[in-house]
Each structure stands twice: as C-alpha cells, then as structure tokens.
C-alpha cells in the first residue's frame, strides 16, 4: 500500500500526543537508570507513528542515551554478538525500528528472539508498526511480541484542539474561521492527512490570513489532496475501488444491501470488496453500516468522480431509496443532484410525492419536497388540502401540526405566508392537546406574525414557543423559534440578541439530526455577523450553509445564499462581486418572489453606483412588480433604492416624499441602518435639503440608540457621528466618523465620511484639508467601482479653489517619521495581518531581524501589541493614501 502523502514528515510539527510522549519519556528515564524494555507504537496509516518515533529518538539524544538503528542490528550476520559488544560498554542504549509490519517473516522471528535474549539487559526497543492492514505471518509474530514483551501505545485520532493548533501554526494565525476549521476537522484527526491538507492549501494559495484569522479563499479541495487520494485507491482491487466510489455519493454510512443494489452486483462480491477496503483502512464499520474512515477522503473521492458518473450514481441511489421507503429528504437530495441539465426535476419529485402522500409522514415529507424544488404554491395547496380533509382525531391533529410547521419553516426563508399559516393555527388551536403539538403550533404562529409584519406579536409568540419547546423537549420547535427571534432582533436593531439566537439555532440544527436537517440558521447568522462588521465571517457562514444545503439537495435556497452573499460583498465595497452574486440570485429565483424583488432592488442600487441610471430604473420597475410586504422584502428596501435614484437624478424633494414612510418606521424598525449604516448620513442629507429637520433629527436619534446598545460596532459609531455631523455641519464629528469607519472595513462608508469632511472643511475655509479629504474619497470610490460617486467628487474637486502649497504632505502621525525605511516596511506588512514569518519571507529577512524591527515600531509608536500598531499605521497611512485601508 502506497503511503505517499499520508505519512507525517519527521520534521513536521504535530500537536497533541502529550500522554504518549509522557509514557515514552518515562521509559527513557528508566533506561538511563539501567532498566530496559520494549515499547510498540501502533496505529493505522497516517496516524503519526513515524513522527512520534522520531520525537523519541530526539529526546533520547537529549538525555545522552545511545541510539542504534534497528534495521542495522537485524541485518547483521550475528546480531547477538553486536548487542553483546554494545552491552559490554556498560552504558544503556535504545534500538529504534520503524515499519516493522514490512519485515519478512524470518526477520520478524529474529526480532522476537532478540527481544527475549535482551530482556535483562539495559536495552530499550522502540518499535513502530502499522495495524489494521493485511494479516501476514510476520504480522502474527509481531502481534505476539507486542502482547508478551512490550508496552503498547495505540495511537488514536487527534482531537479538535490539536487539529486547530496544527492549522493555526501552519498558517501563522491565532485562529481559523469556521469553514476552514470544519475542513481541517474532516481529516478525522489523522496527522498525516492534516499535514497533507495544510500543505496543499498553502501551496495552492487557498488560505488568506487577515487580522491573525485564517480563512478559505475557495471551497474547492486542493489538487494535491485529490491526486493523493486517487493514488491511494489505486492499490485496491477493481471491485473495492468501485465500492468506495459508489459509497461516496452517500453522505452517511451505507449498508452492504444498498451498495449491492447500487452497483447491481451480488452481495457476496460486494462483501469481499468491503472486507478489502475495511482491512486496508479506507472504510470503517459503524453501527449504521460502512463509512469512510476519514470524511476528507470521501470528499476527495466524490470530487474525483466524472460529472456523468456522479449523476448516474445519484439517479440510481434515488430509485433505490424510493423503493426501500427511505426518508423523503434524502430521496429529494438524490433526485436533485441526479438531474440532467434542462431536465424537469419537479416532475420526478411529483411522481415520488404521488406514491408517498397517503401516509401521515408522507404528507409532511411531500410539503418538504415541494419546498425543496421551489414549488411553494403547490406546497401551499397541499397544506390547504390537508387542513380541509383531515378529521378531528389526535392522529390527524398531529399530521396537521407537523405539516403546518414544515411549511412555516420554509416560509421563514422565503417571507411567504398569504395568511394560510395564521388561519390554520386559529383553526387548529382548540383541537390540539399535546404539549409538543401546542409548542409547534406556537412556533408556526410566530412565523406567521413575522411574515405578516407584526413584529411585537412575532416576538411574544416566539418566546412562548421557545419556552414550550424547552418544556416539551422539542428541538424543532426551539430551532424555528430561535430563527424567528433572531430575525425579529435584527429588524429591531438588537444585534446581540440576533447573534445569540442564531448561535443557539445553529447548535439545535446540529443536534436535531434528520428532523432539523433541512433548516439553515446560517442565513440569520450571516446577516447578524455582517451587521457586527464581521464581514469575512459572514461570507464564510454563507459558504458553509450553502455547502450543506447543496449536499442535502435543498436547491430551492440558492437565491437566498446568493442574495446574502451579495449584501455582504456590497457592505465590503466589492461592488462588482456583489453584482455577480445578485445576478445569480435573480437568475434562479422565482418570478415576482420576495427574494427576487429584494435582489432586483439591490441590483438597481449597484447599477446606480456604476453610473448606469437606465439600468437602475429598469431593475426598480421589475422589483416593484413583486411583493414588498414580507419580512425579507420589506417596504424600506424598495423605498430606499427608489429614493436614492431620485436624489441622484437631482429630484431631492421627490426623494424625500418617497422616503417619508421610511423616516416614520426607523424608530421601531431600524433594519436598514443596521445593514447599511452609511444610509444614515444620506437620509439626514436628503431630509435637510427638503427642509425636514425633524426627520433628520429622528435618524440621528435612532443612530444614537443603536450605538448606545452596541458601542463596539465601529460602523454604527462612525455612521452615528457622520449623520450628526451632517445635521450640525460639524466638521469635527465627521472627522471622527471617518476615523471610526477606517476600522470597520466598509470602504463606501469611509469614502462618504471623507467626502462630507472635505465639503465641511471647504465651507470652513480649510482648503488644504478639503482637497485632501476629497481626493481620499475619490480614490476609494474609484477602487470600489462606484463611478457615479467618483464623478461627483471630481466635480467638487474642480470647484475647489487652487491653493499655494496644495501638494505639501499631510502632517504625519507622531512616531512615523522616526521609523527607518526597513521598520516602515515591516510595520506596513504587520498592519496587513502578516505574521513575522510571512514578513520575513516577503522581505527576504531573518525572523530575528523582523522581530527586532517590530519591537522598534512598538517603541516609537508607544504601543504594546500588534493591534495597536495596526491602528497607528492605518491612521497615518490612510491619511496619505486611503487605498491602503
């Protein structure tokens, strides 16, 4: 069996193994005192045996013990004489031998004899051997040796903390983002596989480190991992390779019956292939069937499948699982993933529904399947039919409540309701007696209130549902209630509660197993994280949730993932990427759906920033055709984009008239300001131009309230100062605002504050400062691709009167001029998030030199850590060139 790529190199750092190292250290201490023995380091391929043996050799050398290579000893013509000569010297020594499972039988017998004859000598045998492979005569001898003469160290997988330590060490970071951590954990704790993955990610440039946090740039597996796994499987027989390939389409353990039916091969032939794959450590037996030992290997096998083969296997799996009466959600996944391009997937789902909708469980599953395919109207009709046709007995009530919660949870993502859920809840209220049924009914009612734009009722009912779910131990009720409360909190500007409830929902979704498998609180968490300025984490959350949904076949959620991704990228000032994601969302959304309308309104805003007014008008007209009275497509989305268009076209009074309802709802629903804090200053500006100072003051008051509740959110702090500065014409406040926005990583908000700072400075007669600020704003607008705003700033720069000495540099931040050129380069790279090792590599310096320069930077800036240095460098450097924010 080839071990290429799966064995940990001797020099590679491996975390964990503290207990095993302690045992080996104790054996070495006894050896130094004159007591010998034998220790075997055992475990499957890639578990780190060779690396641990190398560590023991190093520790033995540090203790002054002699080290002898075991392969040289057993290769001697008279190994006994060699050992006697070594013992005659009087000093204890260790004999190390790796890969003992590869020894010929004769050498294995000789090794056993040597162990018996040196039992009373000060000799420590260190033997490493792989377990779980093919049984051979030598393996039998070594097993007897280990059982009779040795202290056995069986190596198991690394725990998550050890894997995280290896990851952060490899990337020079202090922590890993959730998506990267999950990928590392899919190695199953095998150090060799962890090292292979980390090296491959680094070589392909798939990891970026920002502010000491390592995150993925792409969801694709590195090519080296795919190739290594493919080579690893080449040592299996053809039957075993076919079995492993087939099992890769199941995202769970599979039975041999399922494998036999999928491959259309006799059960005995499949059993032989499974035995080979189990013996070679590729598969492992679990309670539910056979599964891949390491999930990452399963991912690589699946990715290596040609598209046509993958599709055919999914189609066969769908047919097999339908015949066996498997859970409908799993069937739907295989139907969706096995569909050919252009094929009517919904037709296949409907055919399946017709065969399963006669049973109570089938009704609920059918609703889920229709929602999975995006057929919400059909799902609604089926729910209505269930409510009309069911009787009043307890069994029928249970079916009705399960069906209601199934459709309500789907509505929670899409914002649809049409009053159906609320009516049904009222209809069923008197006939429901079970505590679990009452809890689920409350959860469905909370969703109905949220969809009907009744936030107070949604919060009250959601809390009641949460308490009822806890009392009845119903995870699904608690999950839906937490998701509803997270959305409500985000709408009212309670970001802490939004994150807390989303975190709890994600925990419940993980615990609930199959019952909660099709619920994705990642969308709520991503929105809450974005409002907290954690934009990278928010996008990672979207990727993570989308990947899980794709694996389960929940393709109907795709427009929601794309819309949330577009909003995060928009907040980060990546307008071109935001437009791409928004267009992808519109392409796969239902016509005139809430998510489609919201995305079209966002596309209108993006087109306006790109200075394409006709396209902006077109997108707004299309958006207006859809519903804007649901939780995801609220009136402020359409009003805000329409008012911006009117203001850009010079119709500020018309813009204010359009936005007047928005000013009235902000105190109770500051959803827009939490998602786009930079909107506050624009709303104040439009109100002031229209002579409506009261509405402008309302916006400032709402922002003060938000910042009072969330003092750590930089974008809210900056937006509040910016809005109040525009209201009062206070250049000092706007200057403070752009300093806060630099730390929030929102380039458009920063540019807007810089632009207003320039205008207020010019009005105060500070021409030099005005020119500097406007040029900084122009640079940021151009970099983001906001052509409309860049054109506006260019016009304002032309209006600026020329000043003598206008090209003089800004006064630097104290301490900057005292730095040497080398110290400046080091400081700038550290401010970009690079580690000392990465800085050394970039500048061709030694790590010691980088550390010395960094200490000088700390001293000259009078700071104590990298975070404070980063802030100081950014404050100075951005004042000269805002592109470096």
KARAHU-V434612 format. One record per backbone hydrogen bond with DSSP energy under -0.5 kcal/mol. CO is the residue of the C=O (numbers start at 0). NH is the residue of the N-H. E is the energy in kcal/mol with one decimal. If there is no record, write none. Layout:
BEGIN
CO,NH,E
CO,NH,E
END
This chain:
BEGIN
2,5,-2.0
2,6,-0.8
8,11,-1.3
16,20,-2.4
17,21,-2.0
18,22,-1.9
19,23,-2.2
20,24,-2.4
21,25,-2.0
22,26,-1.9
23,27,-2.1
24,28,-2.2
25,29,-2.1
26,30,-2.1
27,31,-2.1
28,32,-1.1
29,34,-2.6
30,33,-1.7
33,35,-0.6
36,124,-2.7
37,150,-2.6
38,126,-2.6
39,41,-0.7
39,152,-3.1
40,128,-2.4
41,154,-3.3
42,130,-1.6
43,46,-1.5
45,191,-2.9
47,51,-1.9
48,52,-2.5
49,53,-2.3
50,54,-1.9
51,55,-2.1
52,56,-2.1
53,57,-2.0
54,58,-2.2
55,59,-2.6
56,60,-2.1
57,61,-1.9
58,62,-1.6
59,64,-2.5
60,63,-1.3
65,93,-2.6
67,69,-0.5
67,95,-2.3
68,71,-0.5
68,72,-1.4
69,73,-2.2
70,74,-0.6
71,75,-0.5
72,75,-1.4
75,78,-0.6
77,81,-1.6
78,82,-2.4
79,83,-2.4
80,84,-2.3
81,85,-1.9
82,86,-2.3
83,87,-2.1
84,88,-0.7
85,88,-0.7
86,89,-1.9
91,65,-1.0
92,123,-1.9
93,67,-2.7
93,95,-0.5
94,125,-3.4
95,69,-3.4
96,127,-2.2
98,101,-1.8
99,102,-1.6
103,107,-2.3
104,108,-2.3
105,109,-2.1
106,110,-2.5
107,111,-2.0
108,112,-2.1
109,113,-2.5
110,114,-2.0
111,115,-1.7
112,116,-2.2
113,117,-1.6
115,118,-1.1
117,120,-1.3
120,122,-2.5
121,92,-1.8
122,36,-2.7
122,124,-0.6
123,94,-2.8
123,125,-0.5
124,38,-2.6
124,126,-0.6
125,96,-3.0
126,40,-3.3
127,99,-2.5
128,42,-1.0
135,139,-1.9
136,140,-1.8
137,141,-2.5
138,142,-2.1
139,143,-1.8
140,144,-2.3
141,145,-2.7
142,146,-2.2
143,147,-2.2
144,148,-2.8
144,149,-0.5
145,149,-0.9
149,151,-0.6
150,39,-2.2
151,153,-0.6
152,41,-3.0
152,154,-0.7
158,162,-2.2
159,163,-2.8
160,164,-2.1
161,165,-2.3
162,166,-2.3
163,167,-2.8
164,168,-2.2
165,169,-2.2
166,170,-1.9
167,171,-0.8
167,172,-2.4
168,171,-0.6
174,213,-2.5
176,180,-2.7
177,181,-2.6
178,182,-1.9
179,183,-2.3
180,184,-2.4
181,185,-1.2
183,186,-1.6
184,187,-1.9
185,295,-2.8
186,189,-1.0
188,157,-2.7
188,190,-0.7
189,193,-2.7
190,194,-2.9
191,195,-2.2
192,196,-2.5
193,197,-2.8
194,198,-2.5
195,199,-2.3
196,200,-2.7
197,201,-2.0
198,202,-2.8
199,203,-2.2
200,205,-2.4
200,206,-0.5
201,204,-1.1
205,216,-3.1
205,217,-0.6
207,209,-0.5
207,214,-2.6
209,212,-1.5
211,173,-2.6
211,174,-1.5
212,209,-2.6
213,176,-3.2
214,207,-2.6
221,225,-1.8
222,226,-2.7
223,227,-2.4
224,228,-2.3
225,229,-2.0
226,230,-2.4
227,231,-2.3
228,232,-1.9
229,233,-0.8
230,233,-0.7
231,234,-0.9
232,235,-1.7
236,240,-2.5
237,241,-2.3
238,242,-2.1
239,243,-2.4
240,244,-2.4
241,245,-2.4
242,246,-2.5
243,247,-0.9
244,247,-0.5
245,248,-1.4
246,249,-1.2
248,250,-0.5
253,289,-2.7
254,258,-2.1
255,259,-2.7
256,260,-2.4
257,261,-2.5
258,262,-2.2
259,263,-1.1
259,264,-1.8
265,269,-2.0
266,270,-2.6
267,271,-2.2
268,272,-2.0
269,273,-2.6
270,274,-2.5
271,275,-2.0
272,276,-2.3
273,277,-2.6
274,278,-2.6
275,279,-2.1
276,281,-1.7
276,282,-1.6
277,280,-1.2
281,292,-2.3
283,290,-2.4
285,288,-0.9
288,285,-3.3
289,253,-2.4
290,283,-2.8
293,296,-1.0
293,297,-1.4
294,298,-2.3
295,299,-2.3
296,300,-2.7
297,301,-2.5
298,302,-2.5
299,303,-1.9
300,304,-0.6
301,304,-1.0
305,309,-2.6
306,310,-2.4
307,311,-2.3
308,312,-2.4
309,313,-2.1
310,314,-2.2
311,315,-2.4
312,316,-2.5
313,317,-2.4
314,318,-2.2
315,319,-2.5
316,320,-2.7
317,321,-2.2
318,322,-2.1
319,323,-1.9
320,325,-2.8
321,324,-1.0
326,330,-1.9
327,331,-2.8
328,332,-1.8
329,333,-1.9
330,334,-2.5
331,335,-2.7
332,336,-2.6
333,337,-1.6
335,338,-1.1
339,342,-2.2
342,344,-1.6
343,347,-1.1
344,348,-1.9
345,349,-2.9
346,350,-2.1
347,351,-1.7
348,352,-2.6
349,353,-2.4
350,354,-0.8
351,354,-0.6
351,355,-0.8
352,355,-1.1
352,356,-1.8
355,358,-0.9
358,362,-1.8
359,363,-1.4
360,364,-2.4
361,365,-2.3
362,366,-2.0
363,367,-2.0
364,368,-2.6
365,369,-2.5
366,370,-2.3
367,371,-2.5
368,372,-1.9
369,374,-2.7
370,373,-1.1
371,555,-1.1
373,375,-1.4
374,378,-2.0
375,379,-2.6
376,380,-2.4
377,381,-2.3
378,382,-2.4
379,383,-2.5
380,384,-2.3
381,385,-2.2
382,386,-2.5
383,387,-2.0
384,388,-2.5
385,389,-2.0
392,396,-2.2
393,397,-2.2
394,398,-2.0
395,399,-2.6
396,400,-2.7
397,401,-2.5
398,402,-2.4
399,403,-2.7
400,404,-2.5
401,405,-2.1
402,406,-2.4
403,407,-2.6
404,408,-2.4
405,409,-1.4
406,410,-2.4
407,411,-1.6
408,412,-0.6
409,412,-1.0
409,413,-1.5
410,414,-2.9
416,419,-1.4
418,422,-2.3
419,423,-2.6
420,424,-2.5
421,425,-2.0
422,426,-2.1
423,427,-2.2
424,428,-1.4
427,430,-1.0
427,431,-0.8
428,431,-0.5
430,432,-0.6
433,437,-2.6
434,438,-2.3
435,439,-2.3
436,440,-2.3
437,441,-2.2
438,442,-2.0
439,443,-2.4
440,444,-2.2
441,445,-2.3
442,446,-1.8
443,447,-2.1
444,448,-2.5
445,449,-2.1
446,450,-2.8
447,451,-1.9
448,453,-2.7
449,452,-1.4
453,457,-2.4
454,458,-2.5
455,459,-2.5
456,460,-2.7
457,461,-2.3
458,462,-2.4
459,463,-2.0
460,464,-2.6
461,465,-2.3
462,466,-2.4
463,467,-2.7
464,468,-2.7
465,469,-2.1
466,470,-2.3
467,471,-2.2
468,472,-0.6
468,473,-2.2
472,474,-0.8
473,477,-1.9
474,478,-2.6
475,479,-2.5
476,480,-2.5
477,481,-2.6
478,482,-2.4
479,483,-2.3
480,484,-2.7
481,485,-2.2
482,486,-1.9
483,487,-2.4
484,488,-2.6
485,489,-2.0
486,490,-2.1
487,491,-1.8
488,493,-2.7
489,492,-0.8
490,670,-0.5
492,494,-1.3
493,497,-2.0
494,498,-2.4
495,499,-2.5
496,500,-2.7
497,501,-1.8
498,502,-2.7
499,503,-2.2
500,504,-2.2
501,505,-2.2
502,506,-2.1
503,507,-2.3
504,508,-2.5
505,509,-1.6
506,510,-1.9
507,511,-2.4
511,514,-1.1
512,515,-0.6
513,516,-0.8
515,518,-1.6
519,522,-1.3
520,524,-2.6
521,525,-2.9
522,526,-2.0
523,527,-2.2
524,528,-2.7
525,529,-2.3
526,530,-1.8
527,531,-1.1
528,533,-2.5
529,532,-1.8
532,534,-1.5
533,537,-2.1
534,538,-2.3
535,539,-2.1
536,540,-2.3
537,541,-1.8
538,542,-2.2
539,543,-2.6
540,544,-2.5
541,545,-2.6
542,546,-2.4
543,547,-2.0
544,548,-2.5
545,549,-2.5
546,550,-2.1
547,551,-1.7
548,553,-2.4
549,552,-0.9
552,554,-2.1
553,556,-1.2
554,557,-1.7
556,559,-0.8
556,560,-1.8
557,561,-2.4
558,562,-2.4
559,563,-2.4
560,564,-2.4
561,565,-2.3
562,566,-2.3
563,567,-2.1
564,568,-2.4
565,569,-2.3
566,570,-2.1
567,571,-1.7
568,573,-2.6
569,572,-1.4
572,574,-1.2
573,577,-2.4
574,578,-2.4
575,579,-2.0
576,580,-2.2
577,581,-2.4
578,582,-2.6
579,583,-2.0
580,584,-1.9
581,585,-2.3
582,586,-2.1
583,587,-1.2
584,588,-0.9
589,592,-1.5
591,626,-0.7
592,596,-2.6
593,597,-2.4
594,598,-2.1
595,599,-2.2
596,600,-2.1
597,601,-1.9
598,602,-2.7
599,603,-2.0
600,604,-1.7
601,605,-2.4
602,606,-2.6
603,607,-2.2
604,608,-2.3
605,609,-1.6
606,611,-2.8
607,610,-1.8
608,787,-2.3
610,612,-0.7
611,615,-1.9
612,616,-2.6
613,617,-2.2
614,618,-2.6
615,619,-1.9
616,620,-2.2
617,621,-2.3
618,622,-2.5
619,623,-2.1
620,624,-0.5
621,624,-1.1
622,625,-1.6
632,629,-1.1
633,636,-1.5
633,637,-0.8
634,638,-2.8
635,639,-2.6
636,640,-1.5
637,641,-2.4
638,642,-2.9
639,643,-2.1
640,644,-1.9
641,645,-2.2
642,646,-2.5
643,647,-2.5
644,648,-1.7
645,650,-2.5
646,649,-1.3
649,651,-1.2
650,654,-2.2
651,655,-2.4
652,656,-2.2
653,657,-2.2
654,658,-2.2
655,659,-1.1
658,661,-0.7
658,662,-1.8
659,663,-1.3
660,664,-1.3
661,665,-1.4
664,667,-0.8
664,668,-2.3
669,673,-1.8
670,674,-1.8
671,675,-3.3
675,678,-2.3
676,679,-1.9
677,681,-1.0
678,682,-2.6
679,683,-2.3
680,684,-2.5
681,685,-2.5
682,686,-2.2
683,687,-2.5
684,688,-2.3
685,689,-1.5
686,691,-3.0
687,690,-1.6
690,692,-1.0
691,695,-1.7
692,696,-2.6
693,697,-1.7
694,698,-1.8
695,699,-1.8
696,700,-2.5
697,701,-2.4
698,702,-2.3
699,703,-2.3
700,704,-2.1
701,705,-2.2
702,706,-2.6
703,707,-2.3
704,708,-1.6
705,709,-1.6
709,712,-1.5
711,713,-0.9
712,716,-2.0
713,717,-3.1
714,718,-2.5
715,719,-2.5
716,720,-2.2
717,721,-2.5
718,722,-2.8
719,723,-2.3
720,724,-2.5
721,725,-2.3
722,726,-2.1
723,727,-2.3
724,728,-1.2
724,729,-2.0
728,730,-0.8
729,733,-1.6
730,734,-2.3
731,735,-2.1
732,736,-2.0
733,737,-2.2
734,738,-1.3
735,739,-1.8
736,740,-2.4
737,741,-1.3
738,742,-0.7
739,742,-1.0
740,743,-0.8
740,744,-0.6
740,745,-0.9
741,744,-0.5
745,749,-2.2
746,750,-2.8
747,751,-2.4
748,752,-2.0
749,753,-2.5
750,754,-2.6
751,755,-2.3
752,756,-2.3
753,757,-2.3
754,758,-2.1
755,759,-2.5
756,760,-2.4
757,761,-2.3
758,762,-2.1
759,763,-1.4
760,765,-2.8
761,764,-1.4
764,766,-1.4
765,769,-2.3
766,770,-2.5
767,771,-2.2
768,772,-2.6
769,773,-2.5
770,774,-2.3
771,775,-2.2
772,776,-2.3
773,777,-2.6
774,778,-2.3
775,779,-1.9
776,780,-2.6
777,781,-2.6
778,782,-2.1
779,783,-2.1
780,784,-1.2
780,785,-2.3
783,574,-0.6
784,786,-1.6
785,789,-2.2
786,790,-2.6
787,791,-1.9
788,792,-2.1
789,793,-2.2
790,794,-1.9
791,795,-1.6
792,796,-2.3
793,797,-1.9
794,798,-1.4
795,799,-0.9
802,805,-1.4
804,807,-1.9
812,815,-2.2
815,818,-1.7
819,823,-2.3
820,824,-2.2
821,825,-2.2
822,826,-2.8
823,827,-2.6
824,828,-2.0
825,829,-2.5
826,830,-2.0
827,831,-1.0
828,833,-1.9
829,832,-1.7
832,211,-0.5
834,838,-2.7
835,839,-2.5
836,840,-1.9
837,841,-2.4
838,842,-2.5
839,843,-0.8
839,844,-2.2
845,849,-2.2
846,850,-2.5
847,851,-2.0
848,852,-2.6
849,853,-2.5
850,854,-2.1
851,855,-1.8
852,856,-2.1
853,857,-2.3
854,858,-2.2
855,859,-2.7
856,860,-2.0
857,861,-0.8
857,862,-2.2
864,868,-1.9
865,869,-2.7
866,870,-2.2
867,871,-2.2
868,872,-2.9
869,873,-2.7
870,874,-2.4
871,875,-1.8
872,876,-3.3
873,877,-2.7
874,878,-0.7
875,879,-0.8
876,879,-0.8
876,880,-2.6
880,883,-1.8
881,884,-1.5
END
